[in-house]
Amino acid sequence: MIQKKICLLGGHAVGKTSLVARFVKSVFTEKYHTTIGVKIDKKTLSMGDRAVNLTIWDLAGEDEFGAVDIAYLRGASGYLLVIDGTRRSSFDRALNIQQRAEKKVGSVPFLALINKADLAAEWELTDTELQSLTALGWKVFHTSAKSGDAVEAAFKILTEAMLNHS
């Protein structure tokens, strides 16, 4: 069986833990849970004729008081960089996190997830800002942990990219 480590990175309260819960357990809760350090989950995906065991590291969010411990990225085959569409500050933070992550693990596959698509009417991000990410060569998905929109697809696309990267 193929083993791959995925990390979820992003600012504080962008929805990383909710995305993992939606993907691994198909659940969503409105109750907010702060991740301290790292929370690890597992899920096996069938990718064609291959089974891929994913170990998913949900890293504590970064805010003005503390940075993501990039050392947790060691051994990661890829990562999901989560941005809260309703909070402009999470966009700037994600740009910084991505630069640090790339220095740590090199150019492993990653996707940018603009989360909270169910609240798109309340988004603070402009189309120009979103287009700037694709101009950087980033693959960008609009996800919603609440509704499940694009969550499974994002994990599968990242897994396929990791399989093709190795």
VOSEZA-832827 format. One record per atom (N, C-alpha, C, O): residue number from 1; atom name; x, y, z. Coordinates in steps of 0.02 Angstrom, whole numbers, always signed. Example, Ala and Ser with C-alpha at 12.3 -4.5 7.8 and 13.67 -1.06 7.14 Angstrom:
% VOSEZA-832827
R / 1 / N / +660 / -284 / +390
R / 1 / CA / +615 / -225 / +390
R / 1 / C / +660 / -165 / +390
R / 1 / O / +712 / -166 / +423
R / 2 / N / +642 / -112 / +354
R / 2 / CA / +684 / -53 / +357
R / 2 / C / +645 / +2 / +394
R / 2 / O / +670 / +57 / +402
This chain:
% VOSEZA-832827
R / 1 / N / +42 / -59 / +0
R / 1 / CA / +0 / +0 / +0
R / 1 / C / +44 / +62 / +0
R / 1 / O / +96 / +64 / +33
R / 2 / N / +24 / +112 / -37
R / 2 / CA / +60 / +175 / -42
R / 2 / C / +43 / +218 / +18
R / 2 / O / -16 / +225 / +36
R / 3 / N / +93 / +249 / +49
R / 3 / CA / +84 / +294 / +106
R / 3 / C / +102 / +365 / +86
R / 3 / O / +153 / +376 / +54
R / 4 / N / +60 / +413 / +102
R / 4 / CA / +73 / +484 / +88
R / 4 / C / +53 / +526 / +148
R / 4 / O / +1 / +514 / +179
R / 5 / N / +94 / +575 / +163
R / 5 / CA / +80 / +623 / +217
R / 5 / C / +58 / +688 / +185
R / 5 / O / +92 / +716 / +142
R / 6 / N / +1 / +713 / +209
R / 6 / CA / -26 / +778 / +187
R / 6 / C / -30 / +823 / +248
R / 6 / O / -51 / +800 / +302
R / 7 / N / -10 / +885 / +241
R / 7 / CA / -18 / +934 / +295
R / 7 / C / -70 / +986 / +275
R / 7 / O / -74 / +1005 / +216
R / 8 / N / -109 / +1009 / +322
R / 8 / CA / -155 / +1065 / +312
R / 8 / C / -124 / +1125 / +346
R / 8 / O / -111 / +1124 / +406
R / 9 / N / -114 / +1178 / +307
R / 9 / CA / -83 / +1239 / +332
R / 9 / C / -130 / +1297 / +322
R / 9 / O / -174 / +1295 / +278
R / 10 / N / -122 / +1348 / +362
R / 10 / CA / -162 / +1409 / +354
R / 10 / C / -166 / +1447 / +418
R / 10 / O / -140 / +1426 / +470
R / 11 / N / -200 / +1502 / +415
R / 11 / CA / -208 / +1544 / +473
R / 11 / C / -256 / +1513 / +524
R / 11 / O / -284 / +1460 / +514
R / 12 / N / -263 / +1548 / +579
R / 12 / CA / -307 / +1529 / +634
R / 12 / C / -380 / +1532 / +610
R / 12 / O / -401 / +1581 / +580
R / 13 / N / -419 / +1479 / +624
R / 13 / CA / -491 / +1478 / +612
R / 13 / C / -511 / +1485 / +538
R / 13 / O / -563 / +1514 / +523
R / 14 / N / -470 / +1457 / +493
R / 14 / CA / -488 / +1460 / +422
R / 14 / C / -529 / +1399 / +401
R / 14 / O / -558 / +1398 / +347
R / 15 / N / -531 / +1347 / +445
R / 15 / CA / -572 / +1289 / +430
R / 15 / C / -533 / +1225 / +416
R / 15 / O / -561 / +1178 / +388
R / 16 / N / -470 / +1223 / +435
R / 16 / CA / -429 / +1164 / +421
R / 16 / C / -458 / +1101 / +455
R / 16 / O / -467 / +1050 / +423
R / 17 / N / -472 / +1106 / +519
R / 17 / CA / -499 / +1049 / +557
R / 17 / C / -567 / +1028 / +529
R / 17 / O / -581 / +968 / +525
R / 18 / N / -608 / +1076 / +511
R / 18 / CA / -674 / +1060 / +482
R / 18 / C / -667 / +1026 / +415
R / 18 / O / -706 / +981 / +399
R / 19 / N / -619 / +1046 / +375
R / 19 / CA / -608 / +1013 / +310
R / 19 / C / -586 / +941 / +320
R / 19 / O / -609 / +896 / +284
R / 20 / N / -541 / +929 / +368
R / 20 / CA / -519 / +861 / +382
R / 20 / C / -578 / +819 / +407
R / 20 / O / -587 / +762 / +385
R / 21 / N / -619 / +846 / +452
R / 21 / CA / -677 / +809 / +478
R / 21 / C / -726 / +793 / +422
R / 21 / O / -754 / +738 / +420
R / 22 / N / -736 / +839 / +377
R / 22 / CA / -782 / +828 / +320
R / 22 / C / -754 / +772 / +276
R / 22 / O / -791 / +729 / +254
R / 23 / N / -688 / +774 / +262
R / 23 / CA / -657 / +725 / +218
R / 23 / C / -653 / +656 / +250
R / 23 / O / -671 / +606 / +219
R / 24 / N / -631 / +652 / +312
R / 24 / CA / -618 / +588 / +345
R / 24 / C / -682 / +556 / +371
R / 24 / O / -693 / +496 / +364
R / 25 / N / -726 / +597 / +402
R / 25 / CA / -785 / +569 / +436
R / 25 / C / -852 / +591 / +406
R / 25 / O / -905 / +570 / +429
R / 26 / N / -849 / +633 / +354
R / 26 / CA / -910 / +660 / +322
R / 26 / C / -955 / +697 / +372
R / 26 / O / -1016 / +692 / +369
R / 27 / N / -924 / +734 / +417
R / 27 / CA / -962 / +772 / +467
R / 27 / C / -940 / +846 / +467
R / 27 / O / -886 / +863 / +444
R / 28 / N / -985 / +888 / +492
R / 28 / CA / -970 / +958 / +502
R / 28 / C / -1004 / +980 / +566
R / 28 / O / -1061 / +961 / +580
R / 29 / N / -969 / +1020 / +606
R / 29 / CA / -999 / +1048 / +666
R / 29 / C / -986 / +1123 / +667
R / 29 / O / -932 / +1146 / +646
R / 30 / N / -1034 / +1160 / +691
R / 30 / CA / -1026 / +1233 / +698
R / 30 / C / -980 / +1250 / +756
R / 30 / O / -954 / +1306 / +759
R / 31 / N / -971 / +1203 / +802
R / 31 / CA / -930 / +1215 / +861
R / 31 / C / -857 / +1222 / +841
R / 31 / O / -830 / +1179 / +805
R / 32 / N / -825 / +1274 / +864
R / 32 / CA / -755 / +1287 / +847
R / 32 / C / -709 / +1251 / +895
R / 32 / O / -718 / +1254 / +956
R / 33 / N / -660 / +1216 / +867
R / 33 / CA / -609 / +1181 / +907
R / 33 / C / -540 / +1206 / +886
R / 33 / O / -521 / +1200 / +828
R / 34 / N / -504 / +1234 / +933
R / 34 / CA / -436 / +1257 / +919
R / 34 / C / -389 / +1197 / +918
R / 34 / O / -391 / +1155 / +964
R / 35 / N / -348 / +1193 / +866
R / 35 / CA / -298 / +1140 / +863
R / 35 / C / -235 / +1165 / +897
R / 35 / O / -211 / +1220 / +882
R / 36 / N / -210 / +1126 / +943
R / 36 / CA / -148 / +1144 / +977
R / 36 / C / -94 / +1095 / +952
R / 36 / O / -100 / +1035 / +962
R / 37 / N / -44 / +1123 / +921
R / 37 / CA / +9 / +1081 / +893
R / 37 / C / -14 / +1049 / +828
R / 37 / O / -17 / +1083 / +776
R / 38 / N / -29 / +985 / +830
R / 38 / CA / -50 / +949 / +770
R / 38 / C / -101 / +895 / +789
R / 38 / O / -96 / +865 / +842
R / 39 / N / -149 / +884 / +745
R / 39 / CA / -197 / +830 / +752
R / 39 / C / -189 / +786 / +691
R / 39 / O / -188 / +811 / +635
R / 40 / N / -183 / +721 / +701
R / 40 / CA / -170 / +675 / +646
R / 40 / C / -229 / +629 / +635
R / 40 / O / -255 / +598 / +681
R / 41 / N / -251 / +624 / +572
R / 41 / CA / -304 / +579 / +551
R / 41 / C / -278 / +536 / +493
R / 41 / O / -227 / +551 / +463
R / 42 / N / -315 / +483 / +478
R / 42 / CA / -296 / +439 / +423
R / 42 / C / -357 / +423 / +381
R / 42 / O / -413 / +418 / +406
R / 43 / N / -345 / +414 / +316
R / 43 / CA / -398 / +391 / +271
R / 43 / C / -365 / +357 / +212
R / 43 / O / -313 / +379 / +188
R / 44 / N / -396 / +303 / +189
R / 44 / CA / -371 / +268 / +130
R / 44 / C / -414 / +288 / +70
R / 44 / O / -476 / +286 / +73
R / 45 / N / -381 / +306 / +16
R / 45 / CA / -415 / +323 / -46
R / 45 / C / -399 / +271 / -99
R / 45 / O / -343 / +245 / -102
R / 46 / N / -448 / +254 / -139
R / 46 / CA / -436 / +212 / -198
R / 46 / C / -424 / +258 / -257
R / 46 / O / -467 / +298 / -275
R / 47 / N / -366 / +252 / -286
R / 47 / CA / -347 / +293 / -343
R / 47 / C / -335 / +245 / -402
R / 47 / O / -279 / +221 / -412
R / 48 / N / -388 / +232 / -440
R / 48 / CA / -383 / +183 / -493
R / 48 / C / -373 / +115 / -462
R / 48 / O / -414 / +91 / -423
R / 49 / N / -318 / +82 / -481
R / 49 / CA / -304 / +16 / -454
R / 49 / C / -258 / +19 / -393
R / 49 / O / -234 / -33 / -369
R / 50 / N / -245 / +79 / -368
R / 50 / CA / -200 / +87 / -311
R / 50 / C / -237 / +111 / -249
R / 50 / O / -282 / +152 / -253
R / 51 / N / -217 / +84 / -192
R / 51 / CA / -243 / +108 / -128
R / 51 / C / -190 / +153 / -98
R / 51 / O / -131 / +134 / -94
R / 52 / N / -211 / +211 / -77
R / 52 / CA / -164 / +260 / -48
R / 52 / C / -185 / +275 / +23
R / 52 / O / -240 / +300 / +35
R / 53 / N / -142 / +260 / +71
R / 53 / CA / -153 / +275 / +141
R / 53 / C / -130 / +346 / +154
R / 53 / O / -70 / +361 / +149
R / 54 / N / -176 / +390 / +169
R / 54 / CA / -159 / +459 / +183
R / 54 / C / -154 / +469 / +258
R / 54 / O / -199 / +450 / +296
R / 55 / N / -99 / +499 / +280
R / 55 / CA / -93 / +522 / +348
R / 55 / C / -99 / +598 / +344
R / 55 / O / -58 / +632 / +313
R / 56 / N / -151 / +625 / +375
R / 56 / CA / -168 / +695 / +368
R / 56 / C / -150 / +732 / +432
R / 56 / O / -178 / +719 / +485
R / 57 / N / -104 / +778 / +426
R / 57 / CA / -81 / +818 / +483
R / 57 / C / -115 / +886 / +480
R / 57 / O / -102 / +927 / +436
R / 58 / N / -159 / +898 / +528
R / 58 / CA / -194 / +962 / +535
R / 58 / C / -154 / +1004 / +584
R / 58 / O / -155 / +993 / +644
R / 59 / N / -117 / +1052 / +556
R / 59 / CA / -72 / +1093 / +598
R / 59 / C / -109 / +1152 / +628
R / 59 / O / -156 / +1179 / +598
R / 60 / N / -89 / +1171 / +687
R / 60 / CA / -119 / +1229 / +721
R / 60 / C / -114 / +1290 / +675
R / 60 / O / -65 / +1299 / +640
R / 61 / N / -166 / +1330 / +678
R / 61 / CA / -168 / +1390 / +636
R / 61 / C / -119 / +1443 / +658
R / 61 / O / -99 / +1447 / +716
R / 62 / N / -99 / +1482 / +610
R / 62 / CA / -52 / +1536 / +623
R / 62 / C / -91 / +1601 / +633
R / 62 / O / -138 / +1615 / +596
R / 63 / N / -71 / +1640 / +682
R / 63 / CA / -100 / +1706 / +692
R / 63 / C / -46 / +1755 / +712
R / 63 / O / +14 / +1738 / +709
R / 64 / N / -65 / +1815 / +733
R / 64 / CA / -15 / +1865 / +750
R / 64 / C / +27 / +1846 / +811
R / 64 / O / +79 / +1877 / +823
R / 65 / N / +4 / +1796 / +849
R / 65 / CA / +40 / +1777 / +910
R / 65 / C / +88 / +1718 / +899
R / 65 / O / +131 / +1705 / +941
R / 66 / N / +79 / +1682 / +845
R / 66 / CA / +122 / +1624 / +835
R / 66 / C / +121 / +1599 / +763
R / 66 / O / +71 / +1604 / +729
R / 67 / N / +178 / +1573 / +742
R / 67 / CA / +186 / +1547 / +674
R / 67 / C / +177 / +1471 / +673
R / 67 / O / +188 / +1437 / +723
R / 68 / N / +157 / +1446 / +615
R / 68 / CA / +152 / +1374 / +605
R / 68 / C / +222 / +1344 / +614
R / 68 / O / +271 / +1371 / +589
R / 69 / N / +225 / +1288 / +650
R / 69 / CA / +289 / +1254 / +659
R / 69 / C / +303 / +1214 / +595
R / 69 / O / +278 / +1159 / +586
R / 70 / N / +343 / +1244 / +552
R / 70 / CA / +358 / +1215 / +486
R / 70 / C / +393 / +1148 / +493
R / 70 / O / +393 / +1108 / +445
R / 71 / N / +423 / +1133 / +550
R / 71 / CA / +456 / +1068 / +560
R / 71 / C / +406 / +1011 / +552
R / 71 / O / +426 / +955 / +534
R / 72 / N / +341 / +1023 / +565
R / 72 / CA / +291 / +971 / +556
R / 72 / C / +285 / +949 / +483
R / 72 / O / +258 / +895 / +469
R / 73 / N / +309 / +989 / +437
R / 73 / CA / +304 / +973 / +366
R / 73 / C / +353 / +919 / +345
R / 73 / O / +346 / +890 / +291
R / 74 / N / +403 / +905 / +386
R / 74 / CA / +454 / +855 / +368
R / 74 / C / +421 / +791 / +346
R / 74 / O / +379 / +763 / +381
R / 75 / N / +439 / +767 / +287
R / 75 / CA / +413 / +704 / +261
R / 75 / C / +347 / +711 / +225
R / 75 / O / +319 / +661 / +202
R / 76 / N / +320 / +772 / +219
R / 76 / CA / +256 / +782 / +184
R / 76 / C / +265 / +772 / +109
R / 76 / O / +313 / +795 / +79
R / 77 / N / +217 / +737 / +80
R / 77 / CA / +216 / +727 / +7
R / 77 / C / +178 / +784 / -27
R / 77 / O / +185 / +794 / -87
R / 78 / N / +139 / +822 / +12
R / 78 / CA / +101 / +878 / -15
R / 78 / C / +64 / +912 / +41
R / 78 / O / +64 / +889 / +98
R / 79 / N / +32 / +968 / +24
R / 79 / CA / -6 / +1004 / +75
R / 79 / C / -63 / +1043 / +45
R / 79 / O / -64 / +1059 / -14
R / 80 / N / -111 / +1057 / +88
R / 80 / CA / -168 / +1099 / +71
R / 80 / C / -160 / +1164 / +110
R / 80 / O / -154 / +1164 / +171
R / 81 / N / -159 / +1219 / +74
R / 81 / CA / -152 / +1285 / +104
R / 81 / C / -222 / +1316 / +106
R / 81 / O / -250 / +1332 / +54
R / 82 / N / -249 / +1324 / +166
R / 82 / CA / -318 / +1345 / +174
R / 82 / C / -323 / +1420 / +188
R / 82 / O / -287 / +1447 / +231
R / 83 / N / -367 / +1452 / +151
R / 83 / CA / -379 / +1524 / +157
R / 83 / C / -453 / +1534 / +171
R / 83 / O / -495 / +1503 / +138
R / 84 / N / -470 / +1575 / +219
R / 84 / CA / -540 / +1590 / +235
R / 84 / C / -562 / +1647 / +189
R / 84 / O / -538 / +1704 / +196
R / 85 / N / -608 / +1633 / +143
R / 85 / CA / -632 / +1684 / +97
R / 85 / C / -664 / +1743 / +131
R / 85 / O / -667 / +1797 / +101
R / 86 / N / -687 / +1734 / +193
R / 86 / CA / -721 / +1789 / +228
R / 86 / C / -673 / +1833 / +267
R / 86 / O / -693 / +1883 / +297
R / 87 / N / -608 / +1815 / +267
R / 87 / CA / -559 / +1854 / +305
R / 87 / C / -498 / +1869 / +262
R / 87 / O / -458 / +1825 / +247
R / 88 / N / -492 / +1931 / +241
R / 88 / CA / -437 / +1953 / +198
R / 88 / C / -369 / +1939 / +229
R / 88 / O / -322 / +1922 / +193
R / 89 / N / -363 / +1944 / +294
R / 89 / CA / -299 / +1934 / +328
R / 89 / C / -273 / +1863 / +317
R / 89 / O / -212 / +1852 / +317
R / 90 / N / -317 / +1814 / +308
R / 90 / CA / -295 / +1745 / +299
R / 90 / C / -261 / +1736 / +231
R / 90 / O / -221 / +1690 / +222
R / 91 / N / -278 / +1778 / +183
R / 91 / CA / -247 / +1776 / +116
R / 91 / C / -173 / +1796 / +121
R / 91 / O / -130 / +1760 / +96
R / 92 / N / -159 / +1852 / +153
R / 92 / CA / -90 / +1875 / +161
R / 92 / C / -49 / +1825 / +201
R / 92 / O / +9 / +1811 / +185
R / 93 / N / -79 / +1797 / +254
R / 93 / CA / -45 / +1748 / +296
R / 93 / C / -28 / +1686 / +255
R / 93 / O / +26 / +1658 / +263
R / 94 / N / -74 / +1665 / +212
R / 94 / CA / -63 / +1605 / +171
R / 94 / C / -4 / +1614 / +123
R / 94 / O / +34 / +1568 / +111
R / 95 / N / +3 / +1674 / +95
R / 95 / CA / +59 / +1687 / +49
R / 95 / C / +125 / +1678 / +86
R / 95 / O / +172 / +1648 / +60
R / 96 / N / +128 / +1703 / +148
R / 96 / CA / +188 / +1696 / +189
R / 96 / C / +201 / +1623 / +208
R / 96 / O / +258 / +1599 / +205
R / 97 / N / +149 / +1588 / +228
R / 97 / CA / +156 / +1518 / +248
R / 97 / C / +181 / +1476 / +189
R / 97 / O / +224 / +1434 / +197
R / 98 / N / +154 / +1489 / +129
R / 98 / CA / +174 / +1450 / +71
R / 98 / C / +248 / +1459 / +56
R / 98 / O / +282 / +1410 / +39
R / 99 / N / +273 / +1519 / +61
R / 99 / CA / +345 / +1531 / +49
R / 99 / C / +387 / +1493 / +99
R / 99 / O / +438 / +1462 / +79
R / 100 / N / +368 / +1493 / +162
R / 100 / CA / +406 / +1457 / +213
R / 100 / C / +401 / +1381 / +203
R / 100 / O / +450 / +1345 / +212
R / 101 / N / +342 / +1358 / +184
R / 101 / CA / +332 / +1286 / +172
R / 101 / C / +375 / +1263 / +113
R / 101 / O / +406 / +1210 / +117
R / 102 / N / +378 / +1302 / +61
R / 102 / CA / +418 / +1283 / +2
R / 102 / C / +492 / +1280 / +20
R / 102 / O / +528 / +1237 / -6
R / 103 / N / +515 / +1325 / +62
R / 103 / CA / +585 / +1322 / +84
R / 103 / C / +599 / +1258 / +123
R / 103 / O / +653 / +1231 / +119
R / 104 / N / +549 / +1234 / +161
R / 104 / CA / +558 / +1175 / +204
R / 104 / C / +555 / +1110 / +164
R / 104 / O / +598 / +1066 / +173
R / 105 / N / +505 / +1103 / +120
R / 105 / CA / +494 / +1039 / +86
R / 105 / C / +506 / +1041 / +11
R / 105 / O / +498 / +990 / -23
R / 106 / N / +526 / +1098 / -15
R / 106 / CA / +537 / +1103 / -87
R / 106 / C / +471 / +1110 / -124
R / 106 / O / +420 / +1131 / -96
R / 107 / N / +472 / +1094 / -187
R / 107 / CA / +413 / +1104 / -228
R / 107 / C / +368 / +1042 / -231
R / 107 / O / +355 / +1015 / -285
R / 108 / N / +345 / +1019 / -173
R / 108 / CA / +298 / +965 / -172
R / 108 / C / +229 / +992 / -193
R / 108 / O / +217 / +1052 / -188
R / 109 / N / +185 / +948 / -218
R / 109 / CA / +119 / +972 / -238
R / 109 / C / +80 / +1003 / -181
R / 109 / O / +84 / +981 / -123
R / 110 / N / +44 / +1056 / -197
R / 110 / CA / -2 / +1086 / -148
R / 110 / C / -60 / +1117 / -185
R / 110 / O / -56 / +1133 / -245
R / 111 / N / -114 / +1126 / -149
R / 111 / CA / -173 / +1161 / -175
R / 111 / C / -191 / +1216 / -127
R / 111 / O / -181 / +1210 / -66
R / 112 / N / -216 / +1270 / -153
R / 112 / CA / -244 / +1324 / -112
R / 112 / C / -319 / +1313 / -109
R / 112 / O / -353 / +1309 / -160
R / 113 / N / -345 / +1309 / -48
R / 113 / CA / -417 / +1301 / -39
R / 113 / C / -446 / +1365 / -10
R / 113 / O / -430 / +1385 / +46
R / 114 / N / -488 / +1398 / -50
R / 114 / CA / -523 / +1457 / -25
R / 114 / C / -586 / +1429 / +7
R / 114 / O / -633 / +1410 / -27
R / 115 / N / -585 / +1426 / +73
R / 115 / CA / -637 / +1392 / +110
R / 115 / C / -694 / +1439 / +127
R / 115 / O / -689 / +1500 / +123
R / 116 / N / -749 / +1409 / +147
R / 116 / CA / -811 / +1442 / +166
R / 116 / C / -848 / +1468 / +104
R / 116 / O / -875 / +1523 / +104
R / 117 / N / -848 / +1426 / +51
R / 117 / CA / -884 / +1443 / -11
R / 117 / C / -958 / +1451 / +2
R / 117 / O / -993 / +1486 / -36
R / 118 / N / -984 / +1420 / +55
R / 118 / CA / -1055 / +1428 / +72
R / 118 / C / -1070 / +1500 / +95
R / 118 / O / -1128 / +1520 / +99
R / 119 / N / -1017 / +1538 / +110
R / 119 / CA / -1024 / +1608 / +131
R / 119 / C / -996 / +1655 / +78
R / 119 / O / -973 / +1710 / +95
R / 120 / N / -997 / +1635 / +15
R / 120 / CA / -965 / +1674 / -39
R / 120 / C / -990 / +1746 / -42
R / 120 / O / -952 / +1790 / -61
R / 121 / N / -1052 / +1758 / -24
R / 121 / CA / -1079 / +1826 / -25
R / 121 / C / -1044 / +1871 / +26
R / 121 / O / -1046 / +1932 / +21
R / 122 / N / -1011 / +1840 / +76
R / 122 / CA / -976 / +1878 / +128
R / 122 / C / -900 / +1879 / +118
R / 122 / O / -864 / +1905 / +161
R / 123 / N / -876 / +1852 / +63
R / 123 / CA / -804 / +1850 / +52
R / 123 / C / -775 / +1920 / +48
R / 123 / O / -804 / +1966 / +20
R / 124 / N / -716 / +1927 / +77
R / 124 / CA / -678 / +1990 / +74
R / 124 / C / -626 / +1989 / +19
R / 124 / O / -597 / +2041 / +3
R / 125 / N / -615 / +1931 / -12
R / 125 / CA / -565 / +1925 / -64
R / 125 / C / -594 / +1947 / -131
R / 125 / O / -651 / +1932 / -147
R / 126 / N / -554 / +1984 / -168
R / 126 / CA / -576 / +2007 / -234
R / 126 / C / -558 / +1956 / -288
R / 126 / O / -515 / +1913 / -277
R / 127 / N / -590 / +1962 / -345
R / 127 / CA / -573 / +1918 / -401
R / 127 / C / -500 / +1928 / -422
R / 127 / O / -467 / +1880 / -441
R / 128 / N / -476 / +1989 / -417
R / 128 / CA / -406 / +2004 / -435
R / 128 / C / -359 / +1967 / -388
R / 128 / O / -309 / +1939 / -411
R / 129 / N / -374 / +1966 / -324
R / 129 / CA / -331 / +1930 / -276
R / 129 / C / -333 / +1855 / -290
R / 129 / O / -281 / +1822 / -288
R / 130 / N / -391 / +1829 / -305
R / 130 / CA / -397 / +1757 / -320
R / 130 / C / -359 / +1740 / -384
R / 130 / O / -327 / +1688 / -389
R / 131 / N / -365 / +1784 / -434
R / 131 / CA / -329 / +1773 / -497
R / 131 / C / -254 / +1778 / -488
R / 131 / O / -216 / +1746 / -525
R / 132 / N / -232 / +1817 / -439
R / 132 / CA / -159 / +1823 / -427
R / 132 / C / -130 / +1756 / -405
R / 132 / O / -72 / +1742 / -418
R / 133 / N / -170 / +1715 / -372
R / 133 / CA / -146 / +1649 / -351
R / 133 / C / -136 / +1603 / -411
R / 133 / O / -86 / +1568 / -415
R / 134 / N / -183 / +1604 / -458
R / 134 / CA / -175 / +1562 / -518
R / 134 / C / -119 / +1589 / -561
R / 134 / O / -85 / +1550 / -596
R / 135 / N / -107 / +1654 / -559
R / 135 / CA / -51 / +1683 / -597
R / 135 / C / +16 / +1659 / -568
R / 135 / O / +66 / +1657 / -604
R / 136 / N / +16 / +1642 / -504
R / 136 / CA / +76 / +1614 / -473
R / 136 / C / +86 / +1540 / -490
R / 136 / O / +136 / +1510 / -473
R / 137 / N / +36 / +1512 / -525
R / 137 / CA / +39 / +1441 / -542
R / 137 / C / +5 / +1396 / -491
R / 137 / O / +10 / +1335 / -496
R / 138 / N / -30 / +1426 / -443
R / 138 / CA / -64 / +1387 / -392
R / 138 / C / -128 / +1357 / -420
R / 138 / O / -162 / +1388 / -461
R / 139 / N / -144 / +1296 / -398
R / 139 / CA / -209 / +1267 / -412
R / 139 / C / -254 / +1288 / -355
R / 139 / O / -239 / +1275 / -297
R / 140 / N / -310 / +1319 / -372
R / 140 / CA / -354 / +1349 / -322
R / 140 / C / -423 / +1316 / -325
R / 140 / O / -452 / +1308 / -379
R / 141 / N / -449 / +1298 / -267
R / 141 / CA / -516 / +1269 / -262
R / 141 / C / -557 / +1308 / -212
R / 141 / O / -531 / +1330 / -160
R / 142 / N / -621 / +1316 / -226
R / 142 / CA / -668 / +1347 / -179
R / 142 / C / -703 / +1291 / -143
R / 142 / O / -740 / +1252 / -173
R / 143 / N / -691 / +1286 / -78
R / 143 / CA / -717 / +1230 / -39
R / 143 / C / -765 / +1255 / +16
R / 143 / O / -765 / +1314 / +35
R / 144 / N / -804 / +1209 / +40
R / 144 / CA / -846 / +1222 / +98
R / 144 / C / -847 / +1160 / +141
R / 144 / O / -874 / +1108 / +121
R / 145 / N / -819 / +1165 / +200
R / 145 / CA / -822 / +1109 / +247
R / 145 / C / -894 / +1097 / +269
R / 145 / O / -914 / +1041 / +283
R / 146 / N / -933 / +1151 / +271
R / 146 / CA / -1003 / +1146 / +293
R / 146 / C / -1045 / +1106 / +244
R / 146 / O / -1080 / +1059 / +264
R / 147 / N / -1042 / +1123 / +180
R / 147 / CA / -1083 / +1088 / +130
R / 147 / C / -1047 / +1029 / +99
R / 147 / O / -1078 / +985 / +70
R / 148 / N / -980 / +1028 / +106
R / 148 / CA / -941 / +974 / +75
R / 148 / C / -917 / +990 / +5
R / 148 / O / -881 / +951 / -25
R / 149 / N / -937 / +1048 / -22
R / 149 / CA / -918 / +1066 / -90
R / 149 / C / -843 / +1063 / -101
R / 149 / O / -804 / +1096 / -66
R / 150 / N / -823 / +1023 / -150
R / 150 / CA / -754 / +1018 / -175
R / 150 / C / -704 / +990 / -125
R / 150 / O / -644 / +990 / -139
R / 151 / N / -726 / +968 / -67
R / 151 / CA / -679 / +943 / -16
R / 151 / C / -647 / +878 / -38
R / 151 / O / -586 / +872 / -41
R / 152 / N / -689 / +828 / -53
R / 152 / CA / -662 / +763 / -74
R / 152 / C / -621 / +771 / -138
R / 152 / O / -568 / +741 / -145
R / 153 / N / -646 / +811 / -185
R / 153 / CA / -610 / +822 / -248
R / 153 / C / -541 / +851 / -235
R / 153 / O / -493 / +830 / -267
R / 154 / N / -535 / +899 / -190
R / 154 / CA / -470 / +930 / -175
R / 154 / C / -421 / +878 / -148
R / 154 / O / -363 / +876 / -170
R / 155 / N / -443 / +836 / -101
R / 155 / CA / -399 / +785 / -74
R / 155 / C / -378 / +735 / -128
R / 155 / O / -321 / +714 / -131
R / 156 / N / -425 / +717 / -171
R / 156 / CA / -409 / +669 / -224
R / 156 / C / -361 / +698 / -275
R / 156 / O / -315 / +665 / -298
R / 157 / N / -372 / +761 / -294
R / 157 / CA / -327 / +793 / -342
R / 157 / C / -258 / +801 / -314
R / 157 / O / -208 / +790 / -349
R / 158 / N / -253 / +819 / -250
R / 158 / CA / -187 / +824 / -218
R / 158 / C / -154 / +755 / -216
R / 158 / O / -95 / +749 / -229
R / 159 / N / -193 / +704 / -199
R / 159 / CA / -164 / +636 / -195
R / 159 / C / -139 / +614 / -264
R / 159 / O / -84 / +585 / -269
R / 160 / N / -176 / +627 / -316
R / 160 / CA / -154 / +610 / -384
R / 160 / C / -89 / +648 / -401
R / 160 / O / -43 / +619 / -430
R / 161 / N / -87 / +712 / -384
R / 161 / CA / -27 / +752 / -397
R / 161 / C / +33 / +724 / -359
R / 161 / O / +89 / +723 / -386
R / 162 / N / +22 / +702 / -297
R / 162 / CA / +78 / +673 / -258
R / 162 / C / +102 / +607 / -289
R / 162 / O / +162 / +594 / -291
R / 163 / N / +55 / +566 / -313
R / 163 / CA / +74 / +504 / -345
R / 163 / C / +114 / +516 / -409
R / 163 / O / +161 / +479 / -424
R / 164 / N / +95 / +567 / -446
R / 164 / CA / +131 / +583 / -508
R / 164 / C / +197 / +619 / -496
R / 164 / O / +240 / +621 / -540
R / 165 / N / +204 / +649 / -437
R / 165 / CA / +264 / +688 / -420
R / 165 / C / +323 / +643 / -402
R / 165 / O / +380 / +660 / -415
R / 166 / N / +308 / +586 / -371
R / 166 / CA / +361 / +545 / -344
R / 166 / C / +402 / +511 / -396
R / 166 / O / +449 / +474 / -380
